[in-house]
Amino acid sequence: MREEEKKPTSTIRRILKQRWALSAIYIASAAIILAAAFLLQNSFDDSAKDGKEESAETGKNYGEPSVEVNSNLETIKMPVADADKSVIKKQFYDVNADEKAQEEALVFYNNRYEQNKGIDIAMEDGKSFDVKASLSGNVTKVQDDALLGNLVEVEHEDGVVTRYQSVKDIKVAVGDKVKQGQAIATAGKSQINEEAGVHVHFEIRKDNIALNPLDFVDKQASAIQSATEAEAEKEETPAVEGSEADKETPAVEGSEAEKEETPAVEGSEAEKEETPAVEGSEAEKEETPAVDETDESTDLESGTDEEGSVPGEDTTEESDSLKDSLNQSN
């Protein structure tokens, strides 16, 4: 048994002792490593091919409309199937239009004139027609109203809302998602605009502000946002200029001018400089008529006249001269 056990070991040793043994081992090891690397690479390539095939299958329906549609990329359409056969019964009331156009855009009801917030669309033949969704969106309001002729409201992105009035046979409900061109109702009549006949009243609103639908038909919905931003900038610009003018502070300049003029202060200074009362008192002091009177009285009391001579001196001089003349004669 021992001899048999030693035979395999001795054989391996004899093989390893050969010169080509180590080279063969290295070559075999390298072949195994290369084969393993090749197999791994093939497995990675297969997974990449599977991913490409999946992406290719996903892209097969690229040209077909998806369920979720970005309404900002859609082009606004008229809410009718054939716009060429439609007519506008009542235009949108534009504050910038001329007087004649504004008068034609007024709706008269119950002895009152109302501004038309949309456009009233009818067919040339006056027949009923399907009302289509102008843009894709979510239905937020469905209302039965005899005065307006019922109402369907569809909400879109960025605060844009489309409204469809004077409709009947409504085919949608609140919460429904509608696609552009989908029939949502049938054109009907309304009490507020009976002269329009069978029609649909179509409105476009941005942040609950009515816009003229004809300004945006055949344009992308994003044009509504751009137009409203431009209008907001125009409205803000004059206010800013006014504020700049206010910064000039004409009132302050007037106050500065008043401060420079200071008529009241100057007048007070002039009064102080003139001081008519004080000057008058000084003049009176200089004139001193009372002192002159006292001098005159003292002159009278002392017996002198105005020339300063004393009465009685002349008589004594005359008497002395007579005495001298008598003595000379003697």
Buried (B, 14 or more C-beta within 10 A) or exposed (E): EEEEEEEEEEEEEEEEEEEEEEEEEEEEEEEEEEEEEEEEEEEEEEEEEEEEEEEEEEEEEEEEEEEEBEBBEBBBBBBBBEEEEBEBBBBBBBEEBEEEEBEEBEBEEEEEEBEBBBBBBBBEEEEBBBBBBBBBBBBEEBEEEEEBBBBBBBBBBEBBBBBBBBBBBBBBEEEBBBBBBBBBBBBBBBEBBEEBBBBBBBBBBBEEEBBBBBBBBEEBBBBBBEBBEEEEEEEEEEEEEEEEEEEEEEEEEEEEEEEEEEEEEEEEEEEEEEEEEEEEEEEEEEEEEEEEEEEEEEEEEEEEEEEEEEEEEEEEEEEEEEEEEEEEEE
